[in-house]
Amino acid sequence: MSAKEQLRAVHAWNKKHAEGTKVIVTLDSGEEKPTTTASEAWLLGGHTAVVMLDGVSGCYALNRVRPA
């Protein structure tokens, strides 16, 4: 996905999902974990749409997060 497409994904996510949204994240291990968003989404490093999550270290790419 291009940076422009990633930025569109950020805007679309933030329009639909406020901070505190219940989500399911796919962790690096492949495990799916229920959690909530702890931030708005943003473009990390100019190339990846990400969001912070409660109880999860670091941010995760939006393509690994879905509303619960």
Steps between C-alpha positions, in 0.01 A plus 500: 500500500634842412549775759201681352282191543628452855412861582150443362473193725595717801232757419236231435583319826488820708170604341334169598682402821563724800771438759367231735347288224489127582717315249672169434869513412700223336826482695838405352442143625176477301291506818193721486459721807199713594595849615404866450666779308710738708552766231381624167666339200796677339753452223822361650819595319302628205415146385288292743157568652515405870312531830592455867315231698432448871713225652713456190853634475564732207265582217345261249431539130133561426497199267545284814220670699126461452197623692368239745 
